[in-house]
Amino acid sequence: QVHLVESGGGLVQAGDSLRLSCAASGRPFSNYHLGWFRQAPGKEREFVAAINWRGGAIVYQDSVKGRFTISRDNAKNTVYLQMNNLRVEDTAVYYCAAAPLIVPSSRPQSYNDWGQGTQVTVSS
């Protein structure tokens, strides 16, 4: 099992920026994808972005392209989600997750391990 802990959420105004962090530990995950998902009240869990740990290949959900950036720090075993130009519609609990895959997946069921989430609230 990969253990994941998210941090960095908060309350911001539309147009502001936040950087979320996901600290990973436990089982080796060099062949994993690390992904970010989000879930708003009353909504289904939604894929945001994923990064291959070994090679760094990245995939984004279309609605966040140009605004969000996923990255990793191999030395710190940490994945980041830089969120710029935030919108009210971005308000959600953001989750970090790990998938035992060498190709990316946007399906929550592909991810075996999940963090507890961090709340992002964007006000107008």
N, C-alpha and C positions, 0 to 999 in steps of 0.2 A: 504494500500500500504506500502511496505517495501522500504525505501530509502537507496540506496547503493552508496558509493563513493570509488573508487579505487585509489590507489597510489602506488608508488614504482618502476614504470617502468623507463627505461633509456637505454642508449647505452653501451653495454659491448662487450667484445671479447669472441669468442668461448672458452668454458671451464670455464668461470666465473660463478658467482652465483648472483641471485637477490632474494629478498623477496618482494612479492606483498602483500598489505593490502587491505581489504575491510571493511569499517566501515558501520554498519547497524543501522538503526533507524526507528522509525515510528511504524507501526502495529506490535503487538506481533508475533513472528515467532518461538516459541518453537516447533511447529509441522512442521516446514519447513526443506527442504534441501537448503543449500547454495552451489552454484556451481561456478566453473570457466570455462569459454569458451574463445576461441581465434579465431581471424579472420585475416588471411593474405590477402594482396591485391589480388583481383581476385579470392579468394577462399571462400568456404562456411564456416559458423560459425562451429567450432569444439569443442566438449566437451573435457574438460581436467580432471576435478575432481569434486567431490561433497562430502559434509559432512552433516550428520544429526545433527541438532542443539541440540536436546535433548539428544540423546544417543551417538553421536560421531562416528557412523558407517560411513565408508569411501569407496568410489569407485573411481578408476582411469581409464583413457583411457590407453590402453596397451602401447602406444608409450612413455609415460612419467613415467611408473612404474620404480622405482629404482633411478629416478633422481629428481622427484618433490614430495613434501609433502604438503598436505593440513592439516590445523589445525584450531582450534578456541580458542578464549579467551572469555569465557562467561561473565566475569566481564566487559570487554571492548566492548562487542557486535561486535567483529571483527573476520574476517576470514582471514587466511594467506595462501599464496602459496609460499613455499620455492622452488626455482628453482636452481638446481645444474647442473654442467656440461652442460651448455647451448650450443646449436647448432645453426648454422645459420638458420636451418629449424624451429626453435622456434620463429623466428621473426614474430610478429603479434601484433594486439591490443588485450589486455586481458580484458575480461569483467567479473564482478561478477554478479550473478543472484540469485534470490530466487524463489523456487518452493513450493507451498502449499501442499506438499506431505510428508508422513512419510516413503515412500520407494524412493530409488534413481531413477533418470531419466537422460538419456544422451540426450534427445531431447530438443532442444531450446524452442519448443512450450509448454513444460511443465512448463516453468519458466515465471512467471507473471511480475516480477520486475527486472530491469536491471540498472546497473551503466553506466557511460559515457565512461568507458574504460581507460586503460593506455597503452601507447606504449612501447613495448619491442623490441629493435633492437639488434641483435647479429651479429657482424662482424667477418670475418675470419682474 
